[in-house]
Amino acid sequence: MIKSVAVLTSGGDAPGMNAAIRAVVRTGIKKGLKTFVVYEGYKGLYEGNIVEVDRNFVSDIINRGGTIINSARLPEFKEEEVRKVAVEQLRKHNIDALVVIGGDGSYMGAKRLTEMGIATIGLPGTIDNDIASTDYTIGFDTALNTICDCVDKIRDTNASHLRCTFIEVMGNHCGDLALFSGLAEGVEMVITPDHPISKDEIIERLKQLKFGFKKHALIVVSEKMFPDIYDLAKEVQVRTGFEVRAERLGHLQRGGKPSAFDRILATRCGVKAVELLLEGKSGVCVGMRKNEIVYYDIMDALKMKRDIHHELIKMLGLVNR
């Protein structure tokens, strides 16, 4: 029988994590559980940075970006001896269950704790949208809107100076932020792992634009598609005659108030996590499929292949050229 639950955030921060923390704590209290937070992710778990909290702790945080309980990376958590210390810290505080908010790596840590006798649930907190077991991750929608806001501003200067601008966005090995923002912004090209465009093809298309109906261009590029986006811009300028700039949006994409969508998704996932723990579930991760909150065994989820948005990629060719 679960009598207490703790929550931590792990890996990169994502808008909506605070809403998920709030949902876990308030649902836990409503269900009669003692509630705890772990500061600084698995690092804090290892170090015993654990505090019991009440509902007031999570007041007025639903609209705040980042994570109020901080996040950190601890590669050593892969080691069993390190996890044993973490388990002892949980038992020391009489904590029966743990909700982990993060990405794939965080999920694996949660699964390993399950194997060591701690009931765990994973929630998808990452702006990259690279968790295959959910249609959307907590933070993706906010990051997408931030990117679109930045592109809107870049467009003004880009058009005024008749430039070509490469805009590099985050996503790790997932191109959803680039694909969705590129479609939403009507840019001339979108380059992602699922929709690669060679350097020669980029240059040929830009030459057509330069001497055709449009004298400026925006190109959204998913990170890691080119070794250096600034070197690419220099080469393209030489070979096309365009004045070319490159913008790497960087950690701007992580910050800001979470969108209504992310707040609601985080809340739904947080409530479901507590409900699943009380039903005796463990070692599973929560997500959203077709607007329904669902859950999968973590190992099954990690084996899933991410959806490729063929329909959206096809749309690029129809409306963005």
Residue frames as qw, qx, qy, qz and C-alpha x, y, z in Angstrom:
[[0.000, 0.888, 0.460, 0.000, 0.00, 0.00, 0.00],
 [0.409, 0.406, -0.007, 0.817, 1.38, 3.36, -1.07],
 [0.351, -0.779, -0.430, 0.291, 1.40, 5.89, 1.79],
 [0.186, -0.801, 0.132, 0.554, 3.85, 8.44, 0.44],
 [0.716, 0.540, 0.294, 0.331, 5.09, 9.75, -2.90],
 [0.310, -0.639, 0.191, 0.678, 8.02, 11.90, -4.02],
 [0.626, 0.739, 0.234, 0.090, 8.53, 13.73, -7.29],
 [0.434, -0.541, 0.318, 0.646, 11.70, 14.82, -9.09],
 [0.587, 0.793, 0.007, -0.160, 12.60, 16.49, -12.37],
 [0.703, -0.323, 0.478, 0.416, 15.55, 15.18, -14.35],
 [0.560, 0.308, 0.483, 0.598, 17.55, 16.19, -17.42],
 [0.122, 0.194, 0.182, 0.956, 16.84, 19.39, -19.32],
 [0.200, 0.389, 0.543, -0.717, 14.13, 21.64, -17.89],
 [0.010, 0.330, 0.718, 0.613, 10.89, 22.03, -19.82],
 [0.330, -0.123, 0.123, -0.928, 7.98, 24.47, -19.44],
 [0.774, -0.195, -0.335, -0.500, 5.14, 22.64, -17.72],
 [0.543, 0.071, -0.762, 0.346, 7.31, 20.68, -15.29],
 [0.087, -0.096, 0.527, -0.840, 6.03, 22.85, -12.44],
 [0.673, -0.056, -0.103, -0.730, 2.45, 22.13, -13.44],
 [0.778, 0.029, -0.622, -0.083, 3.24, 18.40, -13.30],
 [0.293, 0.110, -0.705, 0.637, 4.89, 18.76, -9.87],
 [0.371, -0.101, 0.253, -0.888, 1.80, 20.63, -8.66],
 [0.776, -0.033, -0.339, -0.531, -0.52, 17.92, -9.95],
 [0.658, 0.050, -0.725, 0.198, 1.44, 15.12, -8.28],
 [0.132, 0.083, -0.617, 0.772, 1.64, 16.90, -4.92],
 [0.460, -0.051, 0.174, -0.869, -1.96, 18.06, -4.78],
 [0.792, -0.010, -0.456, -0.405, -3.39, 14.78, -6.03],
 [0.537, 0.081, -0.764, 0.349, -1.24, 12.87, -3.55],
 [0.078, -0.065, 0.537, -0.838, -2.44, 15.00, -0.66],
 [0.633, -0.025, -0.095, -0.768, -6.05, 14.69, -1.82],
 [0.822, 0.019, -0.538, -0.187, -5.61, 10.90, -1.79],
 [0.761, -0.633, 0.060, -0.129, -4.20, 10.92, 1.73],
 [0.872, 0.151, -0.139, 0.444, -0.52, 10.50, 0.87],
 [0.407, -0.758, 0.131, 0.492, 2.50, 12.21, 2.34],
 [0.654, 0.721, 0.106, 0.205, 4.19, 14.16, -0.44],
 [0.568, -0.575, 0.245, 0.536, 7.87, 14.93, -0.95],
 [0.562, 0.819, -0.119, -0.014, 10.01, 16.68, -3.53],
 [0.815, -0.213, 0.203, 0.500, 13.57, 15.75, -4.51],
 [0.117, 0.930, -0.151, -0.315, 15.77, 18.69, -5.44],
 [0.082, 0.699, -0.634, -0.320, 18.22, 18.43, -8.38],
 [0.792, 0.292, -0.418, -0.335, 16.93, 15.20, -9.90],
 [0.944, -0.073, -0.305, 0.102, 18.79, 11.94, -9.42],
 [0.410, 0.415, -0.446, 0.679, 21.75, 13.87, -8.03],
 [0.359, -0.448, 0.299, -0.763, 19.58, 15.16, -5.22],
 [0.918, -0.204, -0.159, -0.299, 18.11, 11.71, -4.71],
 [0.800, 0.175, -0.432, 0.378, 21.60, 10.28, -4.27],
 [0.243, 0.341, -0.417, 0.807, 22.56, 13.08, -1.88],
 [0.259, -0.478, -0.773, 0.326, 19.32, 12.90, 0.10],
 [0.037, 0.065, 0.027, -0.997, 18.12, 16.38, -0.86],
 [0.276, -0.421, -0.800, -0.326, 14.51, 15.43, -0.09],
 [0.124, -0.018, 0.385, -0.914, 11.85, 17.59, 1.60],
 [0.048, 0.524, 0.848, -0.064, 8.28, 16.85, 2.66],
 [0.052, -0.048, -0.151, -0.986, 5.87, 19.47, 1.28],
 [0.286, 0.501, 0.698, -0.425, 2.24, 20.52, 1.60],
 [0.425, 0.680, 0.551, 0.233, -0.16, 21.94, -0.96],
 [0.034, -0.966, -0.025, 0.255, 1.05, 25.51, -0.29],
 [0.507, -0.428, 0.513, 0.545, 4.48, 24.56, -1.63],
 [0.356, 0.202, 0.707, 0.577, 3.00, 24.27, -5.12],
 [0.165, 0.837, 0.432, -0.293, 0.78, 27.34, -4.98],
 [0.228, 0.922, -0.073, -0.304, 1.20, 29.80, -7.85],
 [0.352, -0.475, 0.682, 0.431, 3.68, 27.66, -9.81],
 [0.682, 0.407, 0.607, 0.020, 1.42, 26.36, -12.58],
 [0.459, 0.881, 0.109, 0.015, 2.34, 29.34, -14.79],
 [0.242, -0.835, 0.450, 0.205, 6.07, 29.32, -14.09],
 [0.767, 0.514, -0.383, -0.025, 8.67, 28.00, -16.51],
 [0.207, 0.524, -0.761, 0.321, 11.60, 25.81, -15.56],
 [0.733, -0.322, -0.599, -0.019, 11.37, 23.62, -12.46],
 [0.339, -0.805, 0.200, -0.443, 11.18, 24.94, -8.91],
 [0.858, -0.444, 0.257, 0.014, 12.84, 21.77, -7.58],
 [0.016, -0.750, 0.595, 0.289, 15.78, 22.15, -9.98],
 [0.962, 0.266, 0.039, -0.052, 17.23, 19.57, -12.30],
 [0.172, -0.726, 0.643, 0.173, 20.63, 18.00, -12.85],
 [0.851, 0.319, -0.391, -0.146, 22.29, 15.18, -14.73],
 [0.518, -0.567, 0.629, -0.122, 23.97, 12.28, -12.94],
 [0.665, 0.406, -0.576, -0.248, 25.53, 9.83, -15.43],
 [0.079, 0.314, -0.892, 0.316, 26.77, 7.75, -12.49],
 [0.666, -0.030, 0.379, -0.641, 23.16, 6.79, -11.74],
 [0.787, 0.296, -0.461, -0.283, 23.70, 3.97, -14.23],
 [0.328, 0.314, -0.831, 0.322, 25.86, 2.31, -11.60],
 [0.639, -0.441, -0.611, -0.156, 24.04, -0.04, -9.23],
 [0.507, -0.254, -0.500, 0.654, 26.00, 1.12, -6.19],
 [0.025, -0.076, 0.023, -0.997, 24.87, 4.69, -6.79],
 [0.527, -0.331, -0.454, -0.638, 21.26, 3.58, -7.14],
 [0.613, -0.333, -0.679, 0.228, 21.52, 1.60, -3.90],
 [0.230, -0.143, -0.354, 0.895, 22.37, 4.81, -2.08],
 [0.297, -0.152, -0.240, -0.912, 19.37, 6.51, -3.73],
 [0.623, -0.343, -0.646, -0.277, 17.07, 3.69, -2.60],
 [0.504, -0.293, -0.597, 0.550, 18.37, 3.99, 0.95],
 [0.012, 0.000, -0.116, 0.993, 17.67, 7.72, 0.88],
 [0.499, -0.268, -0.422, -0.708, 14.06, 7.03, -0.11],
 [0.674, -0.343, -0.654, 0.036, 13.65, 4.41, 2.61],
 [0.352, -0.089, -0.452, 0.815, 15.23, 6.74, 5.15],
 [0.229, 0.005, 0.050, -0.972, 12.42, 9.20, 4.45],
 [0.385, 0.278, 0.822, -0.313, 9.78, 6.42, 4.38],
 [0.444, 0.479, -0.219, -0.725, 8.95, 7.16, 0.75],
 [0.716, 0.128, 0.680, -0.089, 7.12, 4.35, -1.04],
 [0.622, 0.570, 0.479, 0.240, 6.88, 5.73, -4.57],
 [0.258, -0.502, 0.230, 0.793, 8.61, 8.14, -6.94],
 [0.554, 0.761, 0.338, -0.012, 7.35, 10.13, -9.93],
 [0.491, -0.321, 0.358, 0.727, 10.13, 11.04, -12.37],
 [0.437, 0.849, 0.213, -0.205, 9.57, 13.88, -14.85],
 [0.209, -0.645, 0.540, 0.499, 12.05, 13.85, -17.72],
 [0.600, 0.513, -0.427, -0.441, 13.10, 12.16, -20.95],
 [0.900, 0.149, -0.396, -0.100, 14.24, 8.72, -22.06],
 [0.437, 0.349, -0.663, 0.497, 17.32, 8.68, -19.85],
 [0.345, -0.291, 0.467, -0.761, 15.24, 9.62, -16.84],
 [0.873, -0.032, -0.122, -0.472, 12.81, 6.84, -17.68],
 [0.764, 0.219, -0.587, 0.155, 15.61, 4.28, -17.61],
 [0.093, 0.319, -0.644, 0.689, 16.65, 5.47, -14.17],
 [0.631, -0.172, 0.230, -0.720, 13.06, 5.07, -12.98],
 [0.901, 0.089, -0.348, -0.245, 12.88, 1.55, -14.36],
 [0.543, 0.282, -0.680, 0.404, 16.07, 0.56, -12.58],
 [0.218, -0.267, 0.540, -0.768, 14.64, 1.86, -9.29],
 [0.820, -0.062, -0.064, -0.566, 11.51, -0.21, -9.90],
 [0.818, 0.185, -0.543, 0.051, 13.70, -3.29, -10.19],
 [0.330, 0.221, -0.660, 0.637, 15.14, -2.40, -6.78],
 [0.255, -0.449, -0.809, 0.280, 11.75, -2.30, -5.08],
 [0.043, 0.393, 0.215, -0.893, 10.70, 1.36, -5.48],
 [0.396, 0.655, 0.643, 0.028, 7.37, 2.01, -7.19],
 [0.173, -0.404, 0.224, 0.870, 8.03, 4.50, -9.99],
 [0.484, 0.725, 0.490, 0.002, 6.12, 6.32, -12.71],
 [0.398, -0.134, 0.294, 0.858, 7.68, 8.34, -15.56],
 [0.304, 0.836, 0.358, -0.285, 6.20, 11.53, -17.01],
 [0.671, 0.376, 0.301, 0.564, 7.37, 12.91, -20.40],
 [0.126, -0.943, -0.079, 0.298, 9.09, 16.22, -19.63],
 [0.513, -0.221, 0.426, 0.711, 11.22, 17.46, -22.55],
 [0.324, 0.671, -0.018, -0.667, 10.86, 20.16, -25.20],
 [0.040, -0.372, 0.773, 0.512, 12.24, 17.82, -27.89],
 [0.802, 0.206, 0.089, -0.554, 9.08, 15.70, -28.32],
 [0.421, 0.473, -0.762, -0.137, 11.37, 12.70, -28.75],
 [0.352, -0.104, 0.860, -0.355, 9.55, 10.21, -26.50],
 [0.249, 0.003, -0.782, -0.571, 7.81, 7.74, -28.78],
 [0.150, -0.357, -0.909, 0.157, 5.17, 6.62, -26.26],
 [0.069, 0.697, 0.458, -0.548, 3.35, 9.97, -26.29],
 [0.446, 0.738, 0.376, 0.338, 2.06, 12.21, -29.07],
 [0.119, 0.832, -0.124, 0.527, 3.35, 15.27, -27.25],
 [0.615, -0.159, -0.512, 0.579, 5.80, 15.80, -24.41],
 [0.286, -0.888, -0.285, 0.219, 5.42, 18.36, -21.64],
 [0.332, -0.660, 0.209, 0.641, 7.19, 21.50, -22.85],
 [0.451, 0.174, 0.634, 0.603, 7.07, 20.88, -26.60],
 [0.155, 0.802, 0.524, 0.242, 4.14, 23.19, -27.32],
 [0.252, -0.920, -0.041, 0.296, 5.63, 26.07, -25.35],
 [0.478, -0.403, 0.475, 0.619, 9.01, 25.69, -27.04],
 [0.393, 0.430, 0.657, 0.478, 7.29, 25.56, -30.42],
 [0.029, 0.928, 0.361, 0.082, 5.47, 28.82, -29.74],
 [0.397, -0.776, 0.180, 0.456, 8.70, 30.43, -28.53],
 [0.498, -0.063, 0.592, 0.631, 10.42, 29.43, -31.76],
 [0.262, 0.675, 0.587, 0.363, 7.57, 30.84, -33.83],
 [0.166, -0.956, -0.159, 0.184, 7.76, 34.12, -31.93],
 [0.454, -0.566, 0.387, 0.568, 11.50, 34.33, -32.62],
 [0.446, 0.215, 0.662, 0.563, 11.07, 33.49, -36.30],
 [0.132, 0.876, 0.455, 0.088, 8.40, 36.19, -36.62],
 [0.238, -0.908, 0.087, 0.334, 10.89, 38.75, -35.36],
 [0.494, -0.309, 0.576, 0.573, 13.76, 37.48, -37.50],
 [0.456, 0.541, 0.635, 0.311, 11.48, 37.63, -40.55],
 [0.072, 0.964, 0.192, -0.170, 11.12, 41.41, -40.24],
 [0.225, -0.770, 0.435, 0.409, 14.84, 42.07, -40.53],
 [0.557, -0.015, 0.749, 0.357, 15.34, 39.24, -42.98],
 [0.423, 0.697, 0.547, 0.190, 12.83, 40.71, -45.44],
 [0.018, -0.970, -0.016, 0.241, 14.05, 44.28, -44.91],
 [0.205, -0.716, 0.563, 0.359, 17.60, 43.36, -45.92],
 [0.808, 0.436, -0.264, -0.294, 16.69, 40.73, -48.54],
 [0.117, -0.545, 0.821, -0.125, 18.65, 38.08, -46.69],
 [0.811, -0.081, -0.559, -0.156, 18.63, 34.34, -46.34],
 [0.293, -0.569, 0.578, -0.506, 18.69, 33.27, -42.68],
 [0.634, -0.040, -0.772, 0.017, 19.31, 29.81, -41.29],
 [0.495, -0.533, 0.299, -0.618, 17.58, 29.32, -37.92],
 [0.475, 0.116, -0.862, 0.132, 18.82, 26.35, -35.90],
 [0.647, -0.460, 0.087, -0.602, 16.39, 24.95, -33.33],
 [0.307, -0.365, 0.835, -0.273, 16.66, 22.27, -30.67],
 [0.869, 0.113, -0.128, -0.464, 15.28, 18.75, -30.83],
 [0.576, -0.399, 0.710, 0.068, 18.28, 16.49, -30.26],
 [0.151, -0.103, 0.861, 0.475, 17.77, 13.76, -32.88],
 [0.233, 0.609, 0.755, -0.075, 14.06, 14.54, -33.29],
 [0.199, 0.128, 0.314, 0.919, 13.05, 17.12, -35.89],
 [0.057, -0.694, -0.716, -0.043, 9.56, 17.93, -34.60],
 [0.163, -0.748, -0.189, 0.615, 10.39, 21.43, -33.36],
 [0.123, -0.322, 0.482, 0.806, 11.87, 22.30, -36.75],
 [0.038, 0.299, 0.842, 0.448, 9.10, 20.64, -38.73],
 [0.086, -0.738, -0.655, 0.137, 6.20, 22.12, -36.79],
 [0.146, -0.728, -0.062, 0.667, 7.70, 25.62, -36.58],
 [0.169, -0.195, 0.593, 0.763, 8.71, 25.58, -40.23],
 [0.013, 0.473, 0.805, 0.357, 5.20, 24.67, -41.30],
 [0.154, -0.792, -0.501, 0.313, 3.63, 27.21, -38.94],
 [0.183, -0.698, 0.106, 0.684, 5.94, 29.96, -40.21],
 [0.682, 0.701, 0.199, -0.063, 5.76, 29.17, -43.92],
 [0.280, -0.719, 0.484, 0.412, 9.52, 29.15, -44.30],
 [0.564, 0.596, -0.431, -0.376, 11.24, 28.29, -47.56],
 [0.669, 0.229, -0.706, 0.039, 12.99, 25.15, -46.29],
 [0.706, -0.550, 0.314, -0.317, 12.86, 22.83, -43.28],
 [0.570, 0.432, -0.693, 0.094, 15.78, 20.48, -42.66],
 [0.692, -0.452, 0.402, -0.394, 15.36, 17.63, -40.17],
 [0.291, -0.307, 0.903, 0.072, 16.58, 14.03, -39.71],
 [0.536, 0.377, 0.746, -0.119, 13.30, 12.88, -41.27],
 [0.488, 0.832, 0.262, 0.027, 13.48, 15.48, -44.03],
 [0.537, -0.475, 0.274, 0.641, 17.15, 16.02, -44.91],
 [0.525, 0.847, 0.081, 0.004, 18.19, 18.40, -47.68],
 [0.797, -0.012, 0.073, 0.600, 21.73, 18.29, -49.05],
 [0.249, -0.622, 0.048, 0.741, 23.93, 21.36, -49.16],
 [0.161, -0.024, 0.614, 0.772, 23.91, 21.34, -52.96],
 [0.050, -0.598, -0.748, -0.283, 20.10, 21.18, -53.04],
 [0.227, -0.773, -0.344, 0.483, 19.88, 24.07, -50.56],
 [0.220, -0.445, 0.288, 0.819, 22.11, 26.16, -52.78],
 [0.091, 0.219, 0.741, 0.628, 20.20, 25.29, -55.94],
 [0.111, -0.731, -0.673, -0.023, 16.85, 26.22, -54.38],
 [0.243, -0.742, -0.159, 0.604, 18.24, 29.49, -53.08],
 [0.207, -0.181, 0.489, 0.828, 19.58, 30.41, -56.51],
 [0.001, 0.487, 0.762, 0.428, 16.10, 29.86, -57.90],
 [0.212, -0.814, -0.479, 0.251, 14.66, 32.15, -55.24],
 [0.337, -0.524, 0.103, 0.775, 17.35, 34.78, -55.74],
 [0.001, -0.171, 0.526, 0.833, 16.58, 35.10, -59.42],
 [0.107, -0.419, -0.855, -0.286, 12.91, 34.24, -59.17],
 [0.268, -0.710, -0.429, -0.489, 9.83, 35.54, -57.43],
 [0.605, -0.785, -0.132, 0.000, 11.27, 35.99, -53.94],
 [0.402, 0.724, -0.354, 0.434, 14.36, 37.86, -52.83],
 [0.212, -0.531, 0.654, -0.495, 14.69, 36.62, -49.22],
 [0.770, -0.068, -0.610, -0.174, 14.41, 33.25, -47.49],
 [0.500, -0.535, 0.519, -0.439, 14.05, 31.63, -44.07],
 [0.721, 0.156, -0.672, -0.061, 15.36, 28.12, -43.45],
 [0.657, -0.558, 0.339, -0.378, 14.68, 26.23, -40.20],
 [0.599, 0.371, -0.704, 0.090, 17.28, 23.59, -39.37],
 [0.859, -0.492, -0.090, -0.108, 17.12, 20.94, -36.66],
 [0.263, -0.796, 0.544, -0.021, 20.26, 20.85, -34.51],
 [0.601, -0.318, 0.718, 0.148, 22.98, 18.34, -35.40],
 [0.768, 0.568, 0.294, -0.034, 22.06, 18.37, -39.09],
 [0.563, 0.717, -0.187, 0.367, 25.23, 20.31, -39.92],
 [0.697, -0.108, -0.385, 0.595, 28.53, 20.48, -38.01],
 [0.217, -0.403, -0.225, 0.860, 28.34, 24.28, -37.73],
 [0.295, 0.780, 0.552, -0.010, 25.39, 26.38, -38.88],
 [0.041, -0.897, 0.103, 0.428, 27.59, 29.50, -39.11],
 [0.304, -0.353, 0.706, 0.533, 30.09, 27.82, -41.43],
 [0.374, 0.455, 0.781, 0.206, 27.16, 26.65, -43.56],
 [0.160, 0.906, 0.299, -0.253, 25.87, 30.22, -43.82],
 [0.157, -0.726, 0.402, 0.536, 29.26, 31.51, -44.97],
 [0.338, -0.065, 0.822, 0.454, 29.53, 28.87, -47.69],
 [0.306, 0.648, 0.696, 0.050, 25.98, 29.42, -48.90],
 [0.059, 0.896, 0.062, -0.435, 26.58, 33.17, -49.15],
 [0.201, -0.520, 0.609, 0.564, 29.62, 32.63, -51.35],
 [0.242, 0.064, 0.893, 0.373, 27.83, 30.18, -53.62],
 [0.177, 0.653, 0.735, 0.033, 24.43, 31.90, -54.01],
 [0.159, 0.407, 0.172, 0.883, 24.96, 35.65, -53.95],
 [0.473, -0.755, -0.389, -0.235, 22.52, 35.99, -51.04],
 [0.053, -0.549, 0.538, -0.638, 23.49, 37.88, -47.93],
 [0.758, -0.242, -0.596, -0.109, 23.25, 34.99, -45.46],
 [0.252, -0.551, 0.523, -0.600, 22.96, 34.94, -41.68],
 [0.597, -0.152, -0.787, 0.028, 22.66, 32.13, -39.14],
 [0.416, -0.512, 0.294, -0.691, 20.78, 32.23, -35.83],
 [0.478, -0.079, -0.860, 0.161, 21.06, 29.54, -33.16],
 [0.464, -0.643, -0.177, -0.583, 18.11, 30.06, -30.81],
 [0.309, 0.261, -0.751, 0.522, 19.67, 27.94, -28.07],
 [0.203, -0.277, -0.832, 0.436, 18.23, 27.97, -24.56],
 [0.322, 0.035, 0.000, -0.946, 15.71, 30.67, -25.39],
 [0.575, -0.081, -0.640, -0.503, 13.59, 27.71, -26.45],
 [0.444, -0.186, -0.830, 0.282, 13.53, 26.18, -22.96],
 [0.090, -0.169, -0.486, 0.853, 12.34, 29.22, -21.03],
 [0.308, -0.164, -0.251, -0.903, 9.12, 31.10, -20.60],
 [0.568, 0.002, 0.499, -0.654, 5.67, 30.53, -19.17],
 [0.238, 0.088, 0.946, 0.202, 4.17, 27.20, -20.24],
 [0.337, -0.103, -0.462, -0.814, 1.36, 27.34, -22.74],
 [0.700, -0.123, 0.256, -0.655, -2.16, 26.38, -21.74],
 [0.879, 0.198, -0.386, -0.199, -1.70, 23.12, -23.64],
 [0.502, 0.317, -0.702, 0.393, 1.43, 22.22, -21.66],
 [0.280, -0.281, 0.547, -0.737, -0.17, 23.13, -18.33],
 [0.829, -0.013, 0.078, -0.554, -3.15, 20.92, -19.05],
 [0.818, 0.276, -0.504, -0.001, -1.06, 18.03, -20.40],
 [0.255, 0.366, -0.710, 0.544, 1.23, 18.19, -17.36],
 [0.491, -0.211, 0.435, -0.724, -1.72, 18.27, -14.99],
 [0.900, 0.085, -0.142, -0.403, -3.41, 15.31, -16.65],
 [0.711, 0.316, -0.598, 0.191, -0.20, 13.29, -16.57],
 [0.030, 0.376, -0.656, 0.654, 0.55, 14.18, -12.94],
 [0.691, -0.147, 0.282, -0.649, -2.89, 13.16, -11.74],
 [0.913, 0.183, -0.292, -0.219, -2.70, 9.91, -13.70],
 [0.438, 0.431, -0.706, 0.353, 0.70, 9.09, -12.18],
 [0.277, -0.266, 0.647, -0.658, -0.68, 9.16, -8.63],
 [0.828, 0.051, 0.091, -0.551, -3.77, 7.20, -9.63],
 [0.800, 0.326, -0.501, -0.045, -1.62, 4.50, -11.21],
 [0.186, 0.383, -0.757, 0.495, 0.56, 4.21, -8.12],
 [0.506, -0.138, 0.512, -0.680, -2.52, 3.75, -5.96],
 [0.892, 0.201, -0.099, -0.392, -3.69, 1.04, -8.36],
 [0.832, -0.330, 0.425, 0.138, -0.43, -0.81, -7.76],
 [0.753, 0.618, 0.038, 0.222, 1.23, 0.08, -11.07],
 [0.420, -0.771, 0.329, 0.347, 4.98, 0.67, -11.24],
 [0.471, -0.235, 0.644, 0.555, 7.73, 0.87, -13.84],
 [0.399, 0.633, 0.607, 0.268, 5.39, 2.53, -16.32],
 [0.169, -0.182, 0.086, 0.965, 5.38, 5.88, -18.10],
 [0.291, 0.696, 0.553, -0.353, 2.41, 8.12, -18.80],
 [0.164, -0.119, 0.440, 0.875, 1.68, 9.89, -22.07],
 [0.493, 0.495, 0.282, -0.658, -1.04, 11.11, -24.36],
 [0.183, 0.032, 0.836, 0.516, -2.36, 9.28, -27.40],
 [0.128, -0.456, -0.648, -0.596, -5.20, 10.77, -29.45],
 [0.273, -0.528, 0.103, -0.797, -6.01, 13.09, -26.53],
 [0.859, -0.431, -0.207, -0.184, -6.33, 10.17, -24.11],
 [0.189, -0.719, 0.626, -0.234, -3.93, 9.76, -21.18],
 [0.959, 0.084, -0.261, -0.076, -2.35, 6.32, -21.47],
 [0.391, -0.721, 0.572, -0.026, 0.55, 4.40, -19.94],
 [0.860, 0.351, -0.370, -0.005, 3.08, 1.80, -21.06],
 [0.858, -0.387, 0.063, 0.332, 5.74, -0.30, -19.42],
 [0.094, -0.883, 0.288, 0.358, 8.88, 1.82, -19.53],
 [0.431, -0.301, 0.739, 0.420, 10.94, -0.80, -21.34],
 [0.471, 0.531, 0.677, 0.194, 8.22, -1.22, -23.97],
 [0.154, 0.958, 0.156, -0.188, 8.05, 2.56, -24.36],
 [0.247, -0.738, 0.462, 0.425, 11.81, 2.86, -24.84],
 [0.471, -0.015, 0.790, 0.392, 11.65, 0.30, -27.65],
 [0.439, 0.745, 0.480, -0.146, 8.94, 2.18, -29.55],
 [0.443, 0.166, 0.355, 0.806, 9.82, 3.94, -32.78],
 [0.064, 0.498, 0.205, -0.841, 8.97, 7.61, -32.98],
 [0.517, 0.679, 0.520, -0.040, 6.23, 8.58, -35.42],
 [0.295, -0.104, 0.367, 0.876, 7.43, 10.27, -38.60],
 [0.318, 0.630, 0.387, -0.593, 4.99, 13.00, -39.62],
 [0.400, 0.134, 0.682, 0.597, 4.77, 12.09, -43.29],
 [0.152, 0.801, 0.565, 0.131, 1.60, 14.14, -43.78],
 [0.177, -0.923, -0.024, 0.341, 3.25, 17.31, -42.46],
 [0.434, -0.379, 0.533, 0.620, 6.40, 16.71, -44.49],
 [0.353, 0.437, 0.699, 0.442, 4.25, 16.36, -47.61],
 [0.020, 0.921, 0.376, -0.098, 2.54, 19.65, -46.75],
 [0.356, -0.654, 0.229, 0.626, 5.90, 21.42, -46.80],
 [0.343, -0.001, 0.666, 0.663, 6.20, 20.67, -50.49],
 [0.127, 0.659, 0.688, 0.277, 2.69, 21.91, -51.17],
 [0.127, -0.942, -0.306, -0.063, 2.51, 25.16, -49.27],
 [0.463, -0.774, 0.148, 0.405, 6.10, 26.21, -48.45],
 [0.490, -0.130, 0.517, 0.690, 7.55, 26.31, -51.96]]
